């Protein structure tokens, strides 16, 4: 079996000259050597019964080595060979698809990521759960729109208080965009830092826009919560939970998710926590 062969290779006694190297250098060398051996093995034995084991190990190895191009090629080949349509196996299909999509995004290949989304939507057609899968793929595809430093976020809504908020009209201020929910433990844990920053720097030009991913049935709970915590800033809420229109628009798949907007209306940082939030706010305010 390939797995046993790999373990045996890694267990071979190290030459004396390797003792002076760091552990990471040793691991990198042996990972490269093993990957090269497996590539040769697959070329000579493309239909070997243990080829899937070899490919999985290669994908993991190239991930460790940062060889994303070859890693993506192997994942793409693996995806192409998966059953599609009514024969699709959800856990297997989405395991490979999500890893390939993540890799494309990580390497900055947004065009390839878009194609992957398009292909996946075609490949689920015919499966009994195609509609549900399609919704998940759409949500995942939203990550293509996740704001990066320098981007402008188009946000306009009527909030819980009935007033309209338009981010484009807030230039000159420093604004924290905060995707959260009352049911989100990490969001609540971070809330004291957010409230303190607002109390300390609101008079200096710091604002917050909260975007709640609470469900419609929890609207009263949300209103009571923001009132009790004196969260007097604007709150967007459409009652759709993870289907929140703004969350989908900006590819939000986990919360808390925050974006700090500078005075010029562009994103300057994201997912700041604790002291890092206050430090960034002070910097953007010029304090």
C-alpha positions as CSV (number, residue, x, y, z in Angstrom):
1,X,0.0,0.0,0.0
2,X,1.1,3.5,-0.8
3,X,0.5,4.8,2.7
4,X,2.7,2.2,4.3
5,X,5.4,2.9,1.7
6,X,5.3,6.6,2.5
7,X,5.6,5.9,6.3
8,X,8.5,3.6,5.6
9,X,10.3,6.3,3.6
10,X,9.8,8.9,6.3
11,X,11.2,6.5,8.9
12,X,14.5,5.9,7.2
13,X,17.4,7.0,9.4
14,X,18.6,10.5,8.5
15,X,22.1,11.0,7.2
16,X,24.5,12.8,9.5
17,X,24.6,16.0,7.4
18,X,20.9,16.5,8.0
19,X,21.3,16.7,11.8
20,X,22.5,20.3,11.4
21,X,19.3,21.3,9.5
22,X,16.1,22.5,11.1
23,X,13.1,20.2,11.4
24,X,11.3,22.2,8.8
25,X,14.1,21.9,6.3
26,X,14.3,18.1,6.9
27,X,10.5,17.8,6.4
28,X,10.6,19.9,3.3
29,X,13.4,17.9,1.7
30,X,11.7,14.5,2.4
31,X,8.3,15.8,1.3
32,X,9.8,16.9,-2.0
33,X,11.6,13.6,-2.4
34,X,8.5,11.6,-1.6
35,X,6.3,13.7,-3.9
36,X,8.8,13.2,-6.8
37,X,8.8,9.5,-6.2
38,X,5.0,9.4,-6.2
39,X,4.7,11.5,-9.3
40,X,7.0,9.0,-11.1
41,X,5.0,6.1,-9.6
42,X,1.7,7.6,-11.0
43,X,3.3,8.1,-14.5
44,X,4.3,4.5,-14.6
45,X,1.2,3.2,-13.0
46,X,-1.7,5.5,-13.8
47,X,-4.3,2.9,-13.1
48,X,-2.8,1.5,-10.0
49,X,-5.4,0.5,-7.3
50,X,-3.7,2.8,-4.8
51,X,-3.4,5.8,-7.1
52,X,-6.1,7.7,-5.1
53,X,-3.9,7.4,-2.0
54,X,-0.9,8.7,-3.9
55,X,-2.9,11.6,-5.3
56,X,-4.3,12.6,-1.8
57,X,-0.8,12.5,-0.4
58,X,0.5,14.6,-3.2
59,X,-2.2,17.2,-2.7
60,X,-1.3,17.4,0.9
61,X,2.4,17.5,0.2
62,X,2.1,20.4,-2.4
63,X,0.0,22.3,0.1
64,X,2.8,22.0,2.7
65,X,5.3,23.0,0.1
66,X,3.3,26.0,-1.2
67,X,3.2,24.5,-4.7
68,X,-0.4,25.7,-5.3
69,X,-0.3,25.4,-9.1
70,X,0.4,21.6,-9.1
71,X,-1.9,21.2,-6.1
72,X,-4.8,22.8,-8.0
73,X,-4.1,20.7,-11.1
74,X,-4.4,17.5,-9.0
75,X,-7.5,18.7,-7.3
76,X,-9.1,19.7,-10.6
77,X,-8.3,16.2,-12.1
78,X,-9.8,14.6,-9.0
79,X,-12.9,16.8,-9.3
80,X,-13.3,15.9,-13.0
81,X,-13.4,12.2,-12.1
82,X,-16.1,12.4,-9.4
83,X,-19.6,11.2,-10.0
84,X,-21.9,14.0,-11.0
85,X,-25.7,14.6,-11.2
86,X,-27.9,12.0,-9.7
87,X,-24.9,9.9,-8.8
88,X,-23.1,12.7,-6.9
89,X,-21.9,11.7,-3.5
90,X,-22.3,15.0,-1.5
91,X,-19.5,14.5,1.1
92,X,-17.0,13.5,-1.5
93,X,-18.1,16.1,-4.1
94,X,-18.2,19.1,-1.8
95,X,-15.0,18.1,0.0
96,X,-13.0,18.3,-3.3
97,X,-14.9,21.3,-4.7
98,X,-14.6,23.4,-1.6
99,X,-10.8,22.7,-1.3
100,X,-10.3,23.6,-5.0
101,X,-12.4,26.8,-4.7
102,X,-10.5,27.8,-1.6
103,X,-7.2,27.2,-3.3
104,X,-8.2,29.4,-6.3
105,X,-9.2,32.2,-4.0
106,X,-6.1,31.9,-1.9
107,X,-3.9,32.1,-4.9
108,X,-5.8,35.1,-6.3
109,X,-7.2,33.1,-9.3
110,X,-10.7,34.6,-9.1
111,X,-11.5,33.8,-12.7
112,X,-10.8,30.1,-12.1
113,X,-12.8,30.3,-8.9
114,X,-15.8,31.7,-10.9
115,X,-15.5,28.9,-13.4
116,X,-15.4,26.3,-10.6
117,X,-18.7,27.8,-9.2
118,X,-20.3,27.6,-12.7
119,X,-19.2,24.0,-13.2
120,X,-20.4,22.9,-9.8
121,X,-23.9,24.4,-10.4
122,X,-24.1,22.4,-13.6
123,X,-22.7,19.2,-12.0
124,X,-25.4,19.0,-9.3
125,X,-28.3,19.1,-11.8
126,X,-30.2,15.9,-11.6
127,X,-29.5,15.2,-7.9
128,X,-32.5,15.0,-5.6
129,X,-31.0,17.8,-3.4
130,X,-29.9,20.0,-6.2
131,X,-31.8,23.0,-5.0
132,X,-30.3,22.9,-1.6
133,X,-26.8,22.3,-3.0
134,X,-27.3,25.2,-5.4
135,X,-28.1,27.5,-2.5
136,X,-24.9,26.4,-0.7
137,X,-22.8,26.9,-3.9
138,X,-24.3,30.4,-4.4
139,X,-23.4,31.3,-0.8
140,X,-19.8,30.0,-1.3
141,X,-19.6,31.9,-4.5
142,X,-20.3,35.1,-2.6
143,X,-16.8,34.8,-1.2
144,X,-15.7,36.2,-4.6
145,X,-17.1,39.4,-3.4
146,X,-15.5,39.5,0.0
147,X,-14.0,43.0,0.3
148,X,-10.3,43.4,0.4
149,X,-8.1,46.4,1.5
150,X,-8.7,49.2,-1.0
151,X,-12.2,48.1,-2.0
152,X,-15.3,50.2,-1.7
153,X,-18.4,48.6,0.0
154,X,-21.7,49.6,-1.4
155,X,-24.1,49.5,1.6
156,X,-27.5,51.2,1.8
157,X,-30.4,50.1,3.9
158,X,-33.3,51.2,6.1
159,X,-32.4,50.1,9.7
160,X,-34.2,48.8,12.7
161,X,-34.9,52.4,13.7
162,X,-36.6,53.1,10.4
163,X,-33.9,55.5,9.3
164,X,-31.9,55.1,6.0
165,X,-28.1,54.5,6.2
166,X,-25.9,55.0,3.1
167,X,-22.2,54.3,3.6
168,X,-21.3,56.3,0.5
169,X,-22.5,59.5,2.4
170,X,-20.2,58.8,5.4
171,X,-16.9,59.7,3.8
172,X,-14.8,61.8,6.1
173,X,-15.7,59.4,8.9
174,X,-14.0,56.1,10.0
175,X,-16.7,53.3,9.9
176,X,-16.7,49.8,11.3
177,X,-18.9,47.4,9.3
178,X,-19.8,44.6,11.8
179,X,-21.6,41.4,10.6
180,X,-22.9,39.7,13.8
181,X,-25.9,38.1,15.5
182,X,-27.2,37.8,19.0
183,X,-26.8,34.0,18.8
184,X,-23.1,34.3,17.9
185,X,-21.0,33.6,21.0
186,X,-17.7,35.0,19.6
187,X,-19.6,38.1,18.4
188,X,-21.0,38.7,22.0
189,X,-17.5,38.1,23.4
190,X,-16.0,40.8,21.2
191,X,-18.9,43.2,21.7
192,X,-17.4,45.0,24.8
193,X,-14.4,46.0,22.7
194,X,-16.7,47.3,19.9
195,X,-18.8,49.3,22.4
196,X,-15.8,50.8,24.1
197,X,-14.3,51.9,20.8
198,X,-17.6,53.6,19.9
199,X,-17.9,55.3,23.2
200,X,-14.3,56.5,23.2
201,X,-14.1,57.7,19.5
202,X,-17.6,58.4,18.2
203,X,-17.2,62.1,19.0
204,X,-13.9,62.0,17.0
205,X,-15.7,60.7,13.9
206,X,-15.9,57.0,14.4
207,X,-19.1,55.3,13.4
208,X,-20.4,51.7,13.3
209,X,-22.8,49.9,11.0
210,X,-24.1,46.7,12.5
211,X,-25.5,44.0,10.1
212,X,-27.5,41.4,12.0
213,X,-27.7,37.8,10.8
214,X,-30.5,37.1,13.2
215,X,-33.7,35.4,12.0
216,X,-37.1,37.1,11.6
217,X,-38.5,35.3,14.7
218,X,-35.8,37.0,16.8
219,X,-36.5,40.6,15.8
220,X,-37.9,41.6,19.2
221,X,-34.9,39.9,20.9
222,X,-32.5,41.8,18.7
223,X,-34.2,45.2,19.4
224,X,-34.2,44.5,23.1
225,X,-30.5,43.5,23.0
226,X,-29.2,46.6,21.1
227,X,-31.3,48.8,23.5
228,X,-30.0,47.1,26.6
229,X,-26.4,47.2,25.4
230,X,-26.8,50.9,24.3
231,X,-25.7,50.0,20.7
232,X,-27.0,53.2,19.3
233,X,-25.5,52.9,15.9
234,X,-27.3,51.9,12.7
235,X,-28.4,48.2,12.4
236,X,-29.3,46.4,9.2
237,X,-31.7,43.5,9.6
238,X,-33.8,41.6,7.1
239,X,-34.6,38.5,9.1
240,X,-33.0,36.1,6.7
241,X,-30.2,34.8,9.0
242,X,-27.4,33.5,6.9
243,X,-29.4,34.5,3.8
244,X,-29.1,38.2,4.8
245,X,-28.8,40.1,1.6
246,X,-25.7,42.1,2.6
247,X,-24.0,39.0,4.0
248,X,-24.5,37.2,0.7
249,X,-23.5,40.2,-1.3
250,X,-20.1,40.4,0.5
251,X,-19.5,36.7,0.8
252,X,-19.8,36.4,4.5
253,X,-19.7,32.8,5.6
254,X,-18.6,33.2,9.2
255,X,-19.1,35.8,12.0
256,X,-18.0,38.0,13.5
257,X,-16.8,39.6,10.3
258,X,-15.7,43.2,10.4
259,X,-14.3,45.7,7.9
260,X,-12.8,49.0,8.9
261,X,-13.5,51.8,6.4
262,X,-11.2,54.8,6.2
263,X,-12.2,58.4,5.7
264,X,-11.8,58.0,1.9
265,X,-14.5,55.3,1.9
266,X,-12.2,52.4,1.3
267,X,-11.5,49.3,3.3
268,X,-8.3,49.7,5.4
269,X,-8.5,46.5,7.5
270,X,-10.7,43.5,8.3
271,X,-11.5,41.3,11.2
272,X,-9.8,43.4,13.9
273,X,-10.2,42.2,17.4
274,X,-9.5,43.6,20.9
275,X,-6.8,46.2,21.2
276,X,-6.1,45.9,17.4
277,X,-9.5,47.5,16.7
278,X,-8.8,50.5,18.9
279,X,-5.3,50.9,17.5
280,X,-6.6,50.9,13.9
281,X,-9.4,53.3,14.7
282,X,-7.0,55.8,16.3
283,X,-4.7,55.6,13.4
284,X,-7.4,56.2,10.8
285,X,-8.7,59.1,12.9
286,X,-5.2,60.6,13.0
287,X,-5.1,60.5,16.8
